[in-house]
């Protein structure tokens, strides 16, 4: 075993640049180094983007959310709400009733979400993280009309005059089908007094926030709620314990979800995307390992006389086969070391200086391209590189052993 390793080192570290085998060895090193760098950086970037997206979404996702398991709404239960609010570390519960509507202003129309909220909406994280939203104005009324605030994106689509206050929009919601429903007027139309615009940074949230009674009258869903947002005290850390306590109080038709469970579909989508990217980059690494296969195949032809000499001096077929395998692994390890070092340097520079930025978010502020280097990504890449290199060396090593056993080398 030791002699096989020494001979493999001699072939791997040969300084002559005149032979084609040496050039192929160099090409194999550089190919594996490049593929290793790409795979580590892609995995680290996908992890960084995942953390960035969920940090943005978590800013507007409640810590705990009570919602129905199957239906869209549930009947409001004041006694249940009071019993939940009596749990320690719970500050309050914000009630929501949401519906998809058509919003019109003069001749401009857009689809959006209308969100009816209870008067204690100012305690929610959505309100605290949004910009230019006024808790007094969104609950106000004028001449019998409910007031509300609209997001910046929808206001631009509707061409609302932002310099003028107190604009009135029309909110259209489809009527429930009945015998009295006419096709001439399939929508229920109500006016909403808009006197404020809010913005959720980095997220285009097409939403109109208004008192919950307006949405009840619009949809006809009186005493129904889409969800309850549980607002915890800032010092609270036992989120899962509180979630379990709430779940015990809820009926079988309701569930309480934390932030991870609320974004579970996004988590699965990103995980599938990361897995597909990892598979594609693994194919690139497999193609780079093919250079080792061609190099070893040519090495068998060029070093045929040296193999004869080793066999004549008493080398066993197993030793010559191991020599081929060691030669492939040495080239793979050297290329992997180069690629790992390059990936670590580039990733560290991006983390500290942020040379590459997200161009899609430049209008909302310069955000450096996120990257998160983790030890497991280096380990996964090392194992995958070693596995592919071992597979690439199997046939040449087996072929060398068969040549000696059948004495075809001569």
Secondary structure, DSSP 8 states (H G I E B T S, - for coil): -HHHHHHHHHHHT----SSHHHHHHHHHHHHHHHHHHHHHHHHHHHHHHHHHHHHHHHTSS-SEEEEESSSS-EE--HHHHHHHHTSTTEEEEEEEEEEEEEEEETTEEEEEEEEEE-GGGGGSHHHHHSBS--TTTTT-EETTEEEEEEEHHHHHHHT--TTS--EEEEEEEE----TT--GGG-EEEEEEEEEEEEB-TT----EEEEEHHHHHHHH--TTEESEEEEEE-TT---HHHHHHHHHHHS-TTEEEEEHHHHTHHHHHHHHHHHHHHHHHHHHHHHHHHHHHHHHHHHHHHHTHHHHHHHHHTT--HHHHHHHHHHHHHHHHHHHHHHHHHHHHHHHHHHHHH--SB-GGGGGG---B------HHHHHHHHHHHHHHHHHHHHHHHHHHHHHHHHT---
